[in-house]
Amino acid sequence: MAGAALLPLLALAACGYGSEKKDDTTNAAASSGTSKKLSASTVKIGYFANLTHATPLVGLKEGFFADELGSGTTIKESVFNAGPAEIEALNAGSIDIGWIGPSPAVNGWTKSGGKSLKIISGSASGGVKLVVNPEKIKSLKDVKGKKIATPQLGNTQDVAFLNWIAEQGWKVDATSGKGDVSVVRTDNKVTPDAYKTGSIDGAWVPEPTASKLVAEGAKVLLDESDLWPDKKFVITNVIVSQSFLKEHPDVVEAVLRGSVKTNAWINANPDKAKADANAQLERLSGKPLPADVIDPAWQSIQVIDDPLASTLQTEADHAVTAGLLEKPALKGIYDLSLLNKVLQADGKPAIDDAGLGG
């Protein structure tokens, strides 16, 4: 695909922690008496141990995916720390379907010339904040000259922060992070410690990292949602291997039914869903999030079926402006046909792909 290659130093990541796959687990949950037999005996699902991946966290725990897949299809889970490893796993066939941020989805699409994946649904919006040391930064203009962390070079939040810096009229070298603001690429796992030691003055980060910093005394200076129309922007999408989509559309449709049902259940039962998500985080990481972290973090994330396709194009444009991405040809990155089939069967309106379907 002409003009679609990324700069070789980049590995666009999502909103997770690090870049390695954590572990594989098999979900042995039985379906609730569903007798349907689908075309694949196993579906391999990838996601992050992160609140912005609430749909798989809650849906797997509550059994919504298992119910839709039936007893003949087993779910194999793979938990990742960030987007690059998940894209590699998708390309290698180690997972079939994954929840992932917009930047790695664009990266995977462009690097494969549009042959590796499709975005088939949205999953979450919001949950990203600029949090700062209130003793050093009292207003947005005070960010100039300070050290602000983002999770990874070229990741979704890094691109957003670089774009915001440019809108202030400030200059930063995107690759080195040096300039009017020092952009310090810091793994979300260690960002709270970096803040406590004074190595950084703030961070543009997803939840729950933002709320972890607030628990350490930081203040929210800006919610990224306030920068977007209707306060919505994609933070998590559902992607699928194109080969798996072609060979097993019935399985993909079943997963999407589980996703839609999970999102509806989360919105109808927010407190129980929050507890489920935290229980899953405890299972995966060894400890739950305390109330002063999970409560504000959960409130700032909206689970949705709409992938907010127009915001994906905008985020890609921001990466181009920052010099992190050559102009990508995104036409065809979406295939919302099965999602719209599921939604219309529920009496819900179809979702638009902003002209980026194929």
Secondary structure, DSSP 8 states (H G I E B T S, - for coil): -TT--B-TT-----SSSSSSEEEEEEE----SS-----S-SEEEEEEESSGGGHHHHHHHHHTHHHHHH-TT-EEEEEEESSHHHHHHHHHHTS-SEEEE-HHHHHHHHHHTTS-SEEEEEEEEEE-EEEEE-TTT-SSGGGGTTSEEEESSTTSHHHHHHHHHHHHTT--B-TTT--BSSEEEE--TTTHHHHHHHTS-SEEEEETTHHHHHHHTT-EEEEEGGGGSGGG--EEEEEEEEHHHHHH-HHHHHHHHHHHHHHHHHHHH-HHHHHHHHHHHHHHHHSS---HHHHHHHHHTEEE-S---HHHHHHHHHHHHHTTSB-----TT-B--HHHHHHHHHTT------TT-B-
